[in-house]
Amino acid sequence: MNDYITVIGGGLAGTEVAYQIAKRGIKVKLYEMKPNKYSDAHTSTKLAEVVCSNSFKSNLHTNACGLLKEELRMLDSLLIKIADKTSVPAGQALAVDREEFSKAVTEEIENNPNIEVIRKEFGKEESIKEQAIDGIVIVATGPLTSDCLAKQIMDLIGDNGLYFYDAAAPIITRDSIDMSIAFWGDRYEQERGKEESLEDWKNRNTNLENRNYINLPMNKDEYEKFCKELIEAEVVKLHEFEKREIFEGCMPIEVMAKRGIDTLRFGPLKPVGFTDPRIGRRPYAIVQLRQDNKEGTLFNLVGFQTNLKFGEQKRVFSLIPGLENAEFMKYGVMHRNTYINSPYLLDETYKFKQNSNIFFAGQITGVEGYVESISSGMVAAINAVSRFFEKKENVKFSNKTMIGALAKYISSENKKFQPMNANFGILPELDEKVKDKKLRYTKLADRALEELNKVL
């Protein structure tokens, strides 16, 4: 076994991985392709380049990302420490001076005696498989993985395991859905027969909560108002390279709506096969929500991939009857994002199931966001060292912590897997029912920090 660990990618996840390994006395070879080659979105030669927003989101205890940052602080995260030092005024959020942040991370990594930074594109001469024969490899190449490395990853995991863009629908909590309007049921199995009385139909449909779909019926006025607002809503401007990737694969719901007033009724909002229990007949249109996690606490809006701005998604999608008070755990996105089908490929330590010498970290695993990427790097690094150099058991964080919940989410069976950011919906529910959201989040956060304290 080599006396070093190979880390591919010098972004947020890769630099956290390198630091966590090096601080444990193990040598690291960190590959970064810049400045020899740049992705479509990167411009700086520095490591840990912050490409999009300079915000690391909220610092509040009652915010899921705020909780995740606090957990990472407890675990001595280099990048969160530097983010705190290079922060700029941003109210309750942690925002950084991009240049100062990347500069500080680069200096810390390049001056670490246990880390060798290799400035070349991994994949042209090197092979993940070959490196993993006698050593540990951690792939942390991010959402804009180079073509030659993406090909290696595809060869490693199979053609069906790698995705090149993220077209994800919004995800909301089940508890925030108005079930006096919504109803359970699958298409056709739920529809009332022509000769069936309303009373018999209701008796037949009283035990549908074991189904995977919640349905939201709309009348003509509700549907047309929704379509109007959807068409007029503000959208996110994509990069040119993202447009090429996205629109070949699927169509945003707002683009579909612009093709004609009835387009959605013959597409993702088609009411065929359903009976609205309030009126005893087929509704004018219907929105379906599909169960998104094993626990049944999260549901996604089927067919609602979108480029709407986040604020517009909340405003427009809350017009759907039953979603007036919807609690959004993740907004819909459509952007360039290389990620793997982690539930079938990785375990809770981010280790590749088919080769225990290979780990993945960062957004390529399906965690979404700066802090989430850092979190995955923390877990992968700790386990790479623990298992192969300290000869200890895997380090699995409790799913009551945000770090552990993210690791469980990306490694749990999920037929419709999509990238996920930190949110309270992926944590196990409290033993008690707490209606007040802020109080509920406070209790969940307190519980998470208590769990983490147990292993420190």
C-alpha positions in Angstrom: 0.0 0.0 0.0 1.3 3.5 -0.9 2.2 5.7 2.0 0.1 8.6 0.5 -3.4 9.2 -0.7 -4.2 10.6 -4.1 -6.8 13.3 -4.2 -8.2 14.5 -7.6 -9.6 18.0 -7.6 -8.5 21.2 -5.8 -11.9 22.6 -5.2 -13.8 23.0 -1.8 -14.1 19.3 -1.2 -10.7 18.3 -2.5 -8.8 20.9 -0.4 -10.8 19.9 2.8 -10.0 16.3 2.0 -6.3 17.1 1.6 -6.1 19.1 4.8 -7.9 16.5 6.9 -5.6 13.7 5.7 -2.4 15.7 6.1 -3.3 16.8 9.7 -3.4 13.1 10.6 0.2 12.7 9.4 -0.6 11.1 6.1 1.0 12.4 2.8 -1.3 13.6 0.0 -0.8 14.0 -3.7 -3.4 16.6 -4.7 -4.1 16.9 -8.5 -5.5 20.2 -9.8 -5.7 20.8 -13.6 -5.6 24.7 -13.4 -3.8 26.6 -14.8 -3.1 24.1 -17.5 -6.8 23.7 -18.2 -9.9 25.5 -17.0 -13.5 24.5 -16.9 -16.2 26.7 -18.5 -16.9 28.4 -15.2 -13.4 28.7 -13.6 -11.0 31.6 -14.1 -8.6 31.7 -11.1 -5.4 29.8 -10.7 -6.0 29.4 -7.0 -7.4 26.4 -5.2 -10.9 26.4 -3.7 -12.2 28.9 -6.2 -15.7 30.2 -5.3 -17.4 30.2 -8.7 -21.0 31.3 -8.1 -22.3 33.2 -5.1 -19.8 34.2 -2.4 -22.3 33.2 0.2 -22.0 30.0 2.4 -25.6 30.6 3.4 -26.9 31.3 6.9 -25.0 31.0 10.1 -28.2 30.7 12.2 -28.6 27.7 14.5 -32.1 27.3 13.1 -30.9 27.0 9.5 -29.9 23.6 8.1 -26.7 25.0 6.5 -26.0 27.0 9.6 -26.2 23.7 11.6 -23.9 22.0 9.1 -21.3 24.7 9.4 -21.4 24.5 13.2 -20.8 20.7 13.0 -17.9 21.3 10.7 -16.4 23.9 13.1 -16.6 21.2 15.8 -14.6 18.9 13.5 -11.9 21.5 12.7 -12.8 22.1 9.1 -10.1 24.2 7.4 -12.4 25.8 4.9 -15.1 26.9 7.4 -12.3 28.3 9.6 -10.9 30.3 6.6 -14.4 31.3 5.6 -15.0 32.8 9.0 -11.6 34.6 8.8 -12.3 36.1 5.3 -16.0 36.9 5.9 -17.6 40.1 4.7 -20.8 41.7 6.1 -23.8 39.7 5.0 -26.3 39.9 7.8 -27.0 36.5 9.2 -25.2 34.7 6.4 -21.6 33.7 6.1 -20.2 35.4 2.9 -16.6 35.5 2.0 -14.2 37.7 0.1 -13.7 35.4 -2.9 -10.1 36.3 -3.5 -9.0 36.3 0.1 -10.7 33.0 0.8 -9.2 31.2 -2.2 -5.8 32.8 -1.5 -5.8 31.7 2.2 -6.8 28.1 1.3 -4.2 27.9 -1.4 -1.4 29.1 0.9 -2.5 26.7 3.7 -2.5 23.7 1.3 0.6 24.6 -0.7 2.6 25.3 2.5 1.6 22.0 4.2 4.6 19.7 4.3 2.4 16.6 3.9 0.7 17.9 0.7 2.2 17.8 -2.8 0.1 19.9 -5.2 0.4 18.5 -8.7 -0.8 21.0 -11.4 -1.9 18.8 -14.2 -5.1 17.2 -15.5 -5.5 13.8 -14.0 -6.8 11.3 -16.5 -4.7 11.9 -19.6 -1.7 9.9 -18.3 -2.9 8.6 -14.9 -5.7 6.1 -14.2 -8.0 5.9 -11.2 -8.1 2.1 -11.5 -4.3 1.8 -11.6 -3.8 4.3 -8.7 -6.3 2.3 -6.6 -4.4 -0.9 -7.0 -1.7 0.0 -4.4 -3.2 3.1 -2.9 -6.2 5.2 -1.9 -7.9 7.5 -4.4 -10.4 10.2 -3.5 -12.2 11.7 -6.5 -13.4 15.3 -5.7 -13.6 16.8 -9.2 -16.8 18.7 -8.8 -19.8 19.4 -11.1 -17.6 20.5 -14.0 -15.4 17.4 -14.3 -13.2 17.3 -17.4 -14.1 15.1 -20.2 -11.2 12.7 -20.0 -11.7 12.1 -16.3 -15.5 11.8 -16.7 -14.8 9.1 -19.2 -12.7 7.3 -16.7 -15.4 7.6 -14.1 -18.0 6.3 -16.5 -15.8 3.3 -17.3 -15.4 2.7 -13.6 -19.0 2.9 -12.6 -20.9 2.0 -15.8 -22.7 4.1 -18.4 -25.9 4.4 -16.3 -24.2 5.7 -13.2 -23.0 9.2 -14.4 -25.2 12.2 -15.1 -24.0 15.3 -16.9 -26.6 17.8 -15.8 -29.0 18.4 -12.9 -32.6 18.9 -13.8 -34.3 18.6 -10.4 -37.8 19.4 -9.3 -38.5 21.3 -6.1 -38.8 19.2 -2.9 -41.2 20.1 0.0 -42.1 18.6 3.4 -45.1 16.3 3.6 -46.3 18.1 6.8 -46.6 21.4 4.9 -49.1 20.0 2.4 -52.8 20.8 3.0 -54.3 17.3 3.0 -57.8 18.7 3.1 -57.2 19.4 -0.6 -54.6 16.8 -1.5 -55.3 13.1 -1.7 -53.3 9.9 -2.0 -53.4 7.6 -5.0 -51.8 6.3 -8.2 -53.1 7.0 -11.7 -56.1 4.9 -12.8 -56.0 2.8 -9.6 -57.5 5.8 -7.8 -60.0 6.9 -10.5 -63.7 6.3 -9.8 -65.4 3.9 -12.1 -68.4 5.0 -14.2 -70.8 2.7 -12.4 -69.3 3.2 -9.0 -71.1 5.3 -6.4 -69.2 8.0 -4.7 -69.7 6.3 -1.3 -68.2 3.0 -2.7 -65.3 4.9 -4.3 -64.5 6.6 -1.0 -64.6 3.3 0.8 -62.2 1.8 -1.7 -59.8 4.7 -1.3 -59.6 5.1 2.4 -56.2 3.3 2.9 -54.0 4.9 0.3 -51.3 6.3 2.5 -49.0 3.4 1.6 -48.9 4.8 -2.0 -46.0 6.9 -3.2 -48.0 9.8 -4.7 -49.9 12.8 -3.2 -52.2 14.5 -5.8 -53.3 18.1 -5.9 -56.4 18.8 -8.0 -56.9 22.1 -9.8 -60.1 23.6 -11.3 -60.0 25.7 -14.6 -59.6 29.1 -12.9 -56.8 27.8 -10.6 -55.0 26.2 -13.4 -55.1 29.2 -15.7 -54.0 31.6 -13.0 -51.1 29.3 -12.2 -50.1 29.1 -15.9 -50.2 32.9 -16.3 -47.9 33.5 -13.3 -45.6 30.7 -14.4 -45.1 32.1 -17.8 -44.5 35.6 -16.5 -42.1 34.6 -13.7 -38.4 35.6 -13.6 -35.9 32.9 -14.7 -32.2 32.4 -13.9 -29.8 33.2 -16.7 -27.8 30.2 -17.7 -24.2 30.0 -19.1 -24.1 29.2 -22.8 -22.4 25.8 -22.1 -25.3 25.0 -19.7 -27.9 25.7 -22.3 -26.3 23.2 -24.6 -26.3 20.6 -21.9 -29.8 21.2 -20.4 -32.2 21.7 -23.3 -31.1 18.5 -25.1 -32.2 16.5 -22.1 -35.4 18.0 -20.8 -37.7 21.0 -20.9 -38.3 23.5 -18.0 -42.0 23.6 -17.0 -42.2 27.3 -17.7 -41.0 26.8 -21.3 -43.6 24.0 -21.7 -46.3 26.3 -20.4 -45.5 29.0 -23.0 -46.3 26.5 -25.8 -50.1 26.8 -25.2 -52.6 27.0 -22.4 -53.4 23.3 -22.4 -49.8 22.0 -22.8 -49.3 21.2 -19.1 -52.8 19.5 -18.9 -51.6 17.1 -21.6 -48.2 16.8 -20.0 -47.1 16.7 -16.3 -50.4 18.1 -15.1 -52.7 15.7 -17.0 -55.7 14.7 -14.8 -56.4 11.4 -16.6 -56.8 8.5 -14.2 -57.8 10.5 -11.2 -61.0 11.4 -9.3 -61.1 14.5 -7.1 -62.7 13.3 -3.9 -64.2 16.7 -3.2 -66.3 16.7 -6.4 -66.4 13.0 -7.3 -65.1 13.3 -10.8 -61.9 14.0 -12.8 -60.3 17.4 -12.0 -59.4 19.9 -14.6 -55.7 19.5 -14.0 -53.6 17.7 -11.3 -50.1 18.2 -9.8 -48.5 15.0 -8.5 -46.0 14.8 -5.6 -43.7 11.8 -5.5 -42.2 10.5 -2.3 -38.6 11.5 -2.2 -37.1 9.7 0.8 -37.6 6.4 2.5 -39.1 8.0 5.6 -41.8 9.7 3.5 -41.1 13.1 5.0 -40.1 14.7 1.7 -42.0 14.9 -1.7 -41.0 16.3 -5.0 -43.2 18.0 -7.6 -43.3 15.6 -10.5 -42.2 17.2 -13.8 -41.4 20.6 -12.3 -37.8 20.9 -13.4 -37.4 24.7 -13.8 -35.1 27.7 -14.3 -37.3 30.0 -12.2 -35.5 32.0 -9.6 -35.9 30.5 -6.1 -38.1 33.3 -4.8 -40.3 33.0 -7.9 -40.6 29.2 -7.4 -41.9 29.8 -3.9 -44.4 32.5 -5.1 -45.7 30.7 -8.2 -45.7 27.1 -6.9 -47.5 28.2 -3.7 -50.4 29.1 -6.0 -51.1 25.4 -6.4 -54.1 24.4 -4.2 -52.7 22.6 -1.2 -49.3 24.2 -1.4 -50.2 27.6 0.0 -48.0 27.0 3.0 -45.5 24.6 1.4 -42.1 24.4 3.1 -39.5 24.1 0.4 -36.5 22.0 1.3 -34.9 22.3 -2.1 -35.8 24.4 -5.1 -35.8 23.2 -8.7 -32.6 23.6 -10.6 -31.4 23.1 -14.2 -27.6 23.5 -14.5 -24.5 21.8 -15.6 -23.7 19.2 -12.9 -21.7 16.0 -13.3 -22.7 13.6 -10.5 -22.9 9.9 -9.9 -25.8 7.7 -8.9 -24.5 7.5 -5.4 -27.2 5.4 -3.7 -26.1 2.4 -5.8 -22.4 3.3 -5.8 -21.4 4.7 -2.4 -21.8 3.8 1.2 -22.3 6.3 4.1 -18.5 7.0 4.2 -18.5 8.0 0.5 -16.5 4.9 -0.3 -17.1 3.2 -3.7 -18.9 -0.1 -3.1 -17.1 -1.8 -6.0 -13.6 -0.9 -4.9 -12.8 -0.1 -1.3 -9.7 1.8 -2.3 -11.8 4.5 -4.0 -13.8 7.3 -2.4 -15.7 10.2 -3.9 -16.3 13.6 -2.4 -18.0 16.9 -3.3 -20.8 17.7 -5.6 -20.0 14.7 -7.8 -21.5 12.6 -5.0 -24.9 14.4 -5.2 -24.5 16.7 -2.3 -25.3 20.2 -3.5 -23.7 23.4 -2.2 -20.4 24.7 -0.9 -20.7 23.6 2.7 -22.2 20.3 1.8 -19.2 19.6 -0.5 -16.9 20.4 2.4 -18.9 18.1 4.6 -18.5 15.1 2.2 -14.8 15.8 2.0 -14.5 15.7 5.8 -16.3 12.3 6.0 -14.3 10.8 3.1 -11.0 11.9 4.4 -11.6 10.7 8.0 -12.7 7.3 6.7 -9.8 6.9 4.2 -7.3 7.5 7.0 -9.2 5.5 9.7 -9.7 2.4 7.6 -6.4 2.1 5.7 -3.8 3.8 7.9 -5.2 3.4 11.4 -6.8 0.0 10.7 -10.0 1.0 12.4 -13.7 0.5 11.6 -15.6 2.9 9.3 -16.5 6.2 10.9 -20.3 6.7 10.3 -21.8 9.8 11.7 -25.3 9.6 13.2 -28.1 10.5 10.8 -29.3 12.8 13.5 -26.4 15.1 12.6 -26.6 17.0 9.3 -23.2 15.6 8.2 -24.6 12.1 8.8 -28.0 12.8 7.3 -26.4 14.0 4.1 -24.2 10.9 4.0 -27.2 8.7 4.5 -29.2 10.5 1.9 -26.7 10.0 -0.9 -26.1 6.3 0.0 -29.7 5.2 0.6 -31.8 3.4 -2.1 -33.5 6.0 -4.2 -34.9 5.3 -7.6 -35.3 8.9 -8.5 -32.1 10.2 -6.9 -31.2 13.8 -7.4 -28.6 16.1 -5.8 -29.6 17.4 -2.3 -28.5 20.2 -0.1 -28.6 20.4 3.7 -32.2 20.6 5.0 -34.1 19.6 8.1 -36.3 17.3 6.1 -33.5 14.7 5.8 -33.1 14.4 9.6 -35.1 11.9 11.5 -38.2 13.4 13.1 -38.3 14.4 16.7 -39.9 12.0 19.3 -42.4 14.8 20.0 -44.6 16.7 17.5 -43.6 20.3 17.4 -45.8 22.5 15.1 -43.8 25.7 15.4 -41.2 25.5 12.7 -38.5 27.6 14.4 -38.8 25.7 17.6 -38.8 22.4 15.7 -35.6 23.4 13.9 -34.0 24.5 17.2 -34.7 21.2 18.8 -33.4 19.3 15.7 -30.2 21.4 15.7 -29.7 20.9 19.5 -30.1 17.2 19.1 -27.6 17.1 16.2 -24.9 18.9 18.2 -25.5 16.7 21.2 -25.0 13.6 19.0 -21.8 15.0 17.5 -20.5 15.8 20.9 -20.8 12.1 21.9 -18.1 11.1 19.4 -15.7 14.0 19.8 
